[in-house]
Each structure stands twice: as structure tokens, then as C-alpha cells.
Amino acid sequence: MASLYKAIAGSKRKHDAEENEKPITRNRQKVLLLSSRGVTSRQRHLINDISSMFPHAKKDSKFDTKSKLFQLNELADLYNCNNILFFEARKRQDLYLYLSKAPNGPTAKFHVQNLHTMSELNFTGNCLKGSRPIVSFDKSFDASPHYALVKELLLHIFGVPKGARKAKPFVDHVILFSVTDNKIWFRNYQIAESINTVANESSTVVENEDDTTVKSKKKQLTLSLVEIGPRFVMTLISILEGSFSGPLIFDNKEFVSPNLVRSQLKLGKAAAKNTRVDRVQQRKIMKSEKIKEKLSKGPDPLADSVLFR
């Protein structure tokens, strides 16, 4: 029996040693977060709100150039980051977002609209700073290949790895990405827990002359979502194969540039003004023509000035 016990114990020890020798896969994702020059105060507050949600992000100063974006790969290599989140402001009113996997790509470009910061919304939701979120995606992301690629990029950037340096070992909020009208909607919710006391079905009820009392009660945990903020809507413009370079692998034909929208509005206002000016000129011409007709006909023979001279 002793020899049999030693043989079994030795095999168990070998099995435990083999399990301990297996390599542990770690999610080593680090995000470089920065913006270009020319961002407004509202856009700057949005960037600060997003950076507060990322304990695994490295926030850098504003990037000077807008034409040589491939230099961001060198900056990411300098900070040992494999993801880039870059906000580009144009004309102090348009905001564009780049999601990139450094240094080999791909890169997705978005147009950010309807942005609202945490200070504007004043929601009651709250979460621990540095906590890890649950990243939730709509089922529409699996319907098309370009949205599936965007889903992977968002998961790598917004998903906080377990071993991040500033991450807290808590999961208390949900980041939701949903696709509606070919736009990606971003929401951030707190996971609120509440304990309700519910009467047990198998409890004994004692009936008195005045009232009825329930002896046993059970506690029930209910979960609800309370929005924290911020909010914004992203429109996918294009996807590049490389990191800020390479061939174009997806182009959104339905996207309309905000510059074109503003130019069309200006042309509409100019056309309305031109029609008003034309009407004023026509009235002046008609009035002058009536005066000329009266002068050409001469005085009215039935006028008092002619009859009673």
C-alpha cells in the first residue's frame, strides 16, 4: 500500500509541476492618448473625461503637425504603447478621431459629433477611477467585416487589461458601443447594486386579531445601470491597412463632409438673399414704369385742375 501511495502521489506532483510551468498569457495593451492643436474647451474636457477612464493610457502633449501623422508611431514606440488614440481638431469646430494599432496598423478614422462631457450631463452615475469596465458591443458589429475590425480596435483600446499599473481590481461600469443609422454611439453606465427584502414564499404567516406578520424574509440583489457620461457619436470615414499609412481598405461613400454641409447652407442663404434683392429691383422697375406711363398720357381731362381753371 505504501508503494502504491507513493506512486500516486508522485504522479500528482508531476502533473501539478507541469501545470505550473505553462506560460501565462497576459493582455499587454497600452494606449497613447493625445490631440492636435486647435481643440476647443469642450473638446478638451471630453478628452480629459476619456483619459480618466483609461488607467492603461499614456497622455502626451498636443501634436504639432497634421500632415505627418505617421510620426505618431515613433512617439508610441518611445512610450512603449501599441495603441494610439488621436483627436484631430479642424477649424475649431470639427473633431476627428483616429484609432490605430502601432506600428503595423490598421487605422480607423471617425468623425465625432454630438459630444457631451460629464460636467454638462450631471448624471448621478459614478464609478471608481481606474476600475476595469465591461465593454459591450451591439450585434450589428458582427454583421459587416469593417465593423468587426472596428470592434477589435475598440476592444483593444477601451478594454483595460487585468495587469495594468494603475488599474483597480474592480468591475463597476459598462462601456456600450451600438450601431444606429450607420453611426457608432458611445455610452458609459455604472453598475448599481441594490438589496431588496422580499417575503419568502415558504415563510410561515401568523394571523393576529389586528394584523398579519411575516416571520421570515429573504434579501434579493438587483442590478441596474445608471449613466455616467460622457456621450458622443462617431461616424466611420475610412480604414487604412497600415498605421496612419498604407492602402485604403474601406471608404464610407455615405459620409458627407461637414465643410460641404456648411457650404451648402451658405449657398442656400445666398440664394434666398438674391431672390429678395431681385424682388426689390422688380418692384422699383414696375414703379418707375407706372410713373413713365402717367407722364406719357398727360394730365387727366377729368381732373379738378383741368375742369376748374
Beta strands, then each sheet from edge to edge (+ up, - down):
strand 1: 31-35
strand 2: 57-59
strand 3: 83-90
strand 4: 94-101
strand 5: 107-116
strand 6: 131-137
strand 7: 168-180
strand 8: 183-199
strand 9: 205-207
strand 10: 212-214
strand 11: 217-227
strand 12: 231-240
strand 13: 248-251
sheet 1: 2+ 1+ 3+ 4- 5+ 12- 8+ 7- 6-
sheet 2: 2+ 1+ 3+ 4- 5+ 12- 13+
sheet 3: 2+ 1+ 3+ 4- 5+ 12- 8+ 11-
sheet 4: 9+ 10-
end
